[in-house]
Amino acid sequence: MYQYKRSSELFTEANKYIPGGVNSPVRAFNSVGGTPVFIKKAKGSILTDVDGNEYIDYISSWGPMILGHAYPKVIDAIKAKVEDSTSFGAPTELEIDIAKLIVDMVPNIDKVRMVNSGTEACMSAIRVARGYTGRNKFIKFEGCYHGHADSFLIKAGSGASTFGVPNSPGVTPGTANDTLTAKYNNIEEVKQLVTENKGEIAAIIVEAIAGNMGCVLPKKGFLEDLRELCDKEEILLIFDEVMSGFRLGKGGAQEYFGVKADLITFGKVIGGGMPVGAYAGSSKIMDIVSPVGPVYQAGTLSGNPIAMIAGYTLLKELNQNPQIYTELADKTEYLHKGLDKVFTESGFDYKINRCGSMISIFFTDIDVVDFDTAATANNEKFPKFFHEMLKRGIYLPPSSFESYFLSNSLTYEMLDKTIQAAKESLEAMK
Ligand SMILES: *Cc1c(COP(=O)(O)O)cnc(C)c1O
């Protein structure tokens, strides 16, 4: 039987010194209840907590651990690099190596700028789009997450055409005014916003596959329609590939769906578990960035050598072994089929969405295609399922609005164990 004595003690202590005891909100287990598990270490797909409990990991640090924790080549590369000092604040050859590799792997980009998080990448991409087009507004989709920069923390008003209202105190109405929101997979709403704000929209930013309202796939034609609209109205299309980049495949969502974006943002996998983000595009667009162009963007630790060697080593591994993506997709499909079977037998309403190595289970009988439909699964069933799974050694994302991220270190034996745990958990929930 799992017990969480040390985690409980640490959580009490953490709450004294850190808001909510955590450095990023979803870790606090607020939406599932209970005490967050404090992790001590991990190897491959196995997490070990401070009480000595072991779990099969479906978070993969929210994506980066695509080949498993403590991947030997990445760890060795970091160890070797760290001897030469941890930061210089001056250019290094390694920054060229990783930039070249990214440009080689990802279609349709000439230049890339490294930053320190996905938030920074998205925030900078919007600034670039505004600088490039000379326009102020942009469109985002309800339920898509682009980091915690002010302009992204906006929820739609009730009508599609209403201006955004901030959904975090501290975001000013002035900022909110320039963020327009539409429903995911709803091209008509986007067209309406573009018509109502003709000549004022700099960019449309979208998770080409959404992963922050659970995993939600773009409907056939949705991304193509966005591309067409952007071309027609001279709006820049930004694919936020912080999740999908180097995960759907080495060329990310552009390659997977066959749709080109003007700017791409990265995070998560790109840093191999270190704090890294990046944004990329054609030379024509990227050369508007300082010091060549007037759009300012900088970072004391950007391109940090330890972060770069971790990312570079992981990306090189993915680039040289493209079968990893087939293996991951096969494992995810196997899990999907197994879960389908036990969920059907259980009699609970459910929907499963899957794409590549991302998968989500929704406790609802409605097809999940946008935020509103995803929200129908935000009920009391998920927290119960989460805790039943945790007790059986399966560590799922602690929110019904998060996708699972599979790692290639998962074995079929672990997948079988997970499916069996799901079967037992659903029985226990009755
Ligand atoms: C995680 C995420 C971000 C934010 O990245 P951080 O590194 O957490 O700042 C942005 N966009 C998407 C799609 C994400 O999944």
The ligand as an SDF file (V2000), in Angstrom:
LIG
                    3D

 15 15  0  0  0  0  0  0  0  0999 V2000
    3.8910   24.4600  -21.8820 C   0  0  0  0  0  0  0  0  0  0  0  0
    3.3920   25.3050  -22.9570 C   0  0  0  0  0  0  0  0  0  0  0  0
    3.7510   26.6650  -23.0660 C   0  0  0  0  0  0  0  0  0  0  0  0
    4.5250   27.3700  -21.9970 C   0  0  0  0  0  0  0  0  0  0  0  0
    5.8330   26.8790  -21.8680 O   0  0  0  0  0  0  0  0  0  0  0  0
    6.6230   27.1520  -20.4940 P   0  0  0  0  0  0  0  0  0  0  0  0
    7.9750   26.5700  -20.7700 O   0  0  0  0  0  0  0  0  0  0  0  0
    5.8520   26.4500  -19.4290 O   0  0  0  0  0  0  0  0  0  0  0  0
    6.6610   28.6130  -20.3020 O   0  0  0  0  0  0  0  0  0  0  0  0
    3.3450   27.3580  -24.1830 C   0  0  0  0  0  0  0  0  0  0  0  0
    2.6130   26.7760  -25.1460 N   0  0  0  0  0  0  0  0  0  0  0  0
    2.2600   25.4880  -25.0800 C   0  0  0  0  0  0  0  0  0  0  0  0
    1.4830   24.8880  -26.1970 C   0  0  0  0  0  0  0  0  0  0  0  0
    2.6130   24.7200  -23.9760 C   0  0  0  0  0  0  0  0  0  0  0  0
    2.2100   23.4560  -23.9070 O   0  0  0  0  0  0  0  0  0  0  0  0
  1  2  1  0
  2  3  1  0
  2 14  2  0
  3  4  1  0
  3 10  2  0
  4  5  1  0
  5  6  1  0
  6  7  2  0
  6  8  1  0
  6  9  1  0
 10 11  1  0
 11 12  2  0
 12 13  1  0
 12 14  1  0
 14 15  1  0
M  END
$$$$
